[in-house]
Amino acid sequence: MSNIISQMTDAKQSIAAASPLNIRSSEDQFQDIDDSFWTAPKEWDQWFTNQPPVDVAESFDLSDFEAHYTTPNELALSLGYRDVAHMEQELKISTADLEYLSFKETNDIILLKERGIANEGVCAKVKLELKQTAVLTRDAFDAQLMLENGTEDSLSHCAIDIIITDEFGNNVTDMFGIYPPTLTGFTGGSSDLGSLPGKSTGTANWIFIPGADCAIGKETVYYVGGFLRYTENGQELTFPLTSVAITVYPQPELDLDYFWQRDVYADDPWTEEIEPSIPFELAVMVHNKGGGVAQNLRIESAQPEIVENEKGLLIDFKIIASQVAGQNMTPSLNVNFGDIDAGQTSIATWLMTSTLQGQFTDLKVSFTHVNGFGNPKMAFIRLPSNRTEFVTARKTRSSAQK
């Protein structure tokens, strides 16, 4: 490859001396000579014939020109390709209808080849996983049932069927999350409430959590009632419960958008010098598009973990600091947003470091609602679907830093 480059330099000087455009021969003007191939194609087309113009024939030997110039096939072979077609396929270029290659064309092809070699050297890919937990305070209702057994006999198969209705009497129980009851005084409750011994009192406490759609835009009243069932002396009895009104206020609804800096600057494995690692950013933008306040929102983060590294690349990532809403950086993995009012947006940033330079090429975010009772209507946090967000580096590096 170095031989080709040196031949190109000699040829440039020879052609400059005999050029019909009278371009002066100078190392600094080689790019100008290359450009002249494109700005004056009619003049240079004559150079690719077997009968050059008379006014330059005495000062320019076509055989010397052919000795310095290269054909697409010669360049392909010198670069290690089987033929021109192989070179064009690998580099995704076309040299159709070109008998000879100009200096610019030859240089461009050589650069493509060199970049391809470099890319093959650093094409090792690693998959990074970062686990985070979003926590916020939610509104909830506490309901209690007290059952007094004044008889000597035990009440068995005690159970409560909780029913929540709206102002029109529609059953909307599935719009709420209901935690299993906390029991006192009942025994053997493998399911439902269990049994209540004679001459004793039992209590059961439930927590109701309204879903995101329970109060859209305004406060909404619901009614909590149901039925109490138990068996006494072999007879199953059912009693209705008096409904109690509860008022649900608009809830928060959070959209989370993650942004990951594409370019990561750190040590270049292809140089002897050890370049410094420059921190890069992972950010999340939280937008509360619901009607209520997101109370005490915080995101707890673990350190990133490499989960795939097929080629065993010696690389490591680490979170070194975090920041919320432009405040001072803190050496913490966790970020505390506090309260986010309806319609407001807040941004948190984590600073990370890598031991090797590279680029992030893909970003996927998944979300699982914990303690959501398996009901998607209970989730206040939403992630955008099929989105990959990158930001470019805001810092610049000198040429010495590579």
C-alpha positions, 0 to 999 in steps of 0.5 A: 500500500505504501508503494502505491502512495509513493507512486501517486506522489511522483505522478502528480509532480510529472503531470503537473509539469505537463498539464494543459491547465498549467497547474504548478507542481507543489506538494501543497497543491495536490488537492487542487490537481485532483480537483482539476480532474473534475472541473476540466473533464474535457481537457483531461479526457484527451489524456486517456486516449492513445493520441494525446494533443500535439501541444503536450505530446513532446513534454508528456510521454503517455507510457510514463502516464500509464506507469504512474496511474493505476487501473481499477483492476491493478488497484484491486489486486494491490489491495488484496482483492480477487478482482475489481468486482470483489473490491466493489462488493466489499467496499460498496463502490463502483468503478464502472467505465473507468479505464484509469483512476485519478489520484482522488479516486485512488486515495478515496478507495485506499482510505475506504480499505484502511477504514474497513481494516480499522473497523474490523479491529474494533467491531467487537460488540458488548451488550450493557444492562443497567437495572433501575427502579422508579419509586413514587408515593401513591394515594391509597385507601384503607378499608377495615372489616370487623366481625364479632362471633357471639356464639359458642360455635366457630364460623368457617369459610369466612370470605369477603367479596369486595365490589367497587362501583361508580356513580352509575352503579357499574362494577369498576373493581378492576380499575383498582388494585386491592392488596390481600387483607391483613388478618387478626383473630381469623385462623386457618385462612389458606384462602379468603379469611379462614375461620373465626372461633366462638366468642371472638372478634376478627378484623381484616384490613385491605388497601385499595389503590386507584388506577391511572384511569380512575379520575381523569381530569377531575375528582371522581366518587366511587362506592366500596361495598360487597358481601360477607359470606361464612358458614355457621352450623353447616349453613352458608350465610351471605350478608350485603355490606353497606357501601362507603363513598370514596373520592379519587383525585387525578393521578400522575402519569409519567412518560420516561424517555431515555437518552444515551450519548452516542460517542464515547471517548476513552483509551484508543486500543490502536495507539500506544498512548493511553488516552484519558476517559471522558465521562459520557451521559445517560439521561432520563426525561420524566414528563408528568402528563397526568392530572395529579402530582407525582409525589416523592419520585426517585430512581434507584440505579445499579452499576451497569453490567456487561451481559454479552461480550462474545470476543472477551473485550477488556472493557468496563463501564461505571456510573460516577455521578448523578444530577437532577434538574441541573443541580450540582452533581453528586457521587450517587447512583440514585436520583431524587426528583421530589414532586413533579407537578401535573404537566411538568418535566424534570431531567436526571443525568448519570455520568458514566465512564468507559475504559475504551472508546467506541459508539453506542449503536442501539438502546432498548428500554423495558419496564415492569410494574412491580406490585401492579397486581398484574393489571396494566391500568395500575401503572403510572409509568409509561415508556415510549415504544420502539424508540432509540434516543441518542445525543451527540457529545457536547465536548470537543477533543484536540487532535492530540487526544485522538 
